[in-house]
Structures are given as C-alpha cells and as structure tokens.
C-alpha cells in the first residue's frame, strides 16, 4: 500500500498522519496511553498565544506497553530505517532556568 501511495500515479498524496502526536496530559486517565511524544523536563521557552503565556517543553519519545519506541515503530512502518529524527536534540536549544507559562 505504501508503494502505491508513493507512486506518481497519485500526485495528491502528500504525507502520513499519526494520531496523536503528543500526549494529552490535561485529559488524564486512559487518555495517557496515547501520544507518540511526551513532554520532557526541559523548559525551552515561553510563547504568547492569544494573550496567555505557555511554556514550550522539550519532547521525549514515548514507549508502548512492551517498551518499544513509538516514533521508531512508526518510522519503521513506512521506511527501512527506524532511527529517531535529529530534532529531539539540538545544540542551540538549551533548557531555561525558569519560565512563567502554563504547562
């Protein structure tokens, strides 16, 4: 199916989608089982959005019940490589000592 989707015969295919990208901590309960990435313990910056300030946290790959990395499993399902993207660690983004935003 992936080979067919990548075929020039279907130029409208633009990419893959995964539900849910990040864990919804605010939902709690069984909803905590979902999410490919979770928030780490490194506040990166504050962001103003519609008059409120939110803290932007680093992302950490989540694991399924058997301990398998969800981002690696998703990538392996669509490619030959299961390595994680380099965006999870960047030498120019550092943790901030404190933030004032909402979690």
N, C-alpha and C positions, 0 to 999 in steps of 0.2 A: 504494500500500500504506500509506503514512503517513497519508493522508487517512482511509482505512478504520479504521486503528488509533486515530485521534483521535475517531472517531465515538461518539456517546452509546450506540450500539448495543452497544459493547464496553466497559462500565464497568470491567472488570477490568484494562484496560491502564493501567499505572502509570508507564511511562517507558522510556527506552532504556538499553542496556548496551553498554559498549565494553571489549573485551579487548585490550590490557592498559592500565590507566590510567597506571601509572608504570613506567619502565624497570627491569628487574631486574638491577641491576649485579652482584649476587652470583653470577648464573648465568654471565656472560661469554659469549664465543664468539658463535655466530649468534643467541643469545637477545637480544643487544644491539640487534637490529633492531626489537624490539617495544617498545611503550610510547609513549603519547601525550605524556606529560610526563617530563622528566628532572629531576635534582636540580641546582640551581644551586650557586653558590659562597658563598651567604649562609646561615650557620647562624642559625636563628631562635630556637631554644630547646632545652632538654633535656627529655625526657619519661621518667618512670619507668614501666616496664611489666614486670610480674612480677619485680620485683627487679633488673632491668637498666636502665641508663640509655641512651637512644637520642637521637641528635641529629636534630632536625627541620630540614630544609633547605627553602629556597625552591624553587618549581617553575619550570621553563622549558619552553616549548613545543618539542617535537621536530619534526623535518622528515623527510620521506620522501627517497628517493634523488634525486628531481628537485628538491628544495629547497622543496616545498610544506609549509606548516604543518599538522601532523596535527590539532590541535584545530580549526583553521579549516575544514579539509576535512570533518571530522565534523559540525560545526555547520551548514555549508552543505548537507550531505546531508539534513538534517532541517528546516531553516528557510530563510528568504530571506536571512538575514544570516550573514556569515562572520567577524564580529568576535570577538575573544577576550574571555572574561569578565574583569570588573574584579578578581577575587580574586587575580590574579597580581601585582598591585602594590597595596599598601595603605599609606597614610601613617602608620599607627600601629604597623606591624610593622617593626622595624629589625634589621639584622644584629647579632649579638653578637660581641664581640671574641674569645671563645674558648668552647669547650664541652668537656665531658668525656665525652660519649656515644659510642656506637658509630656508625659511619657507616650 
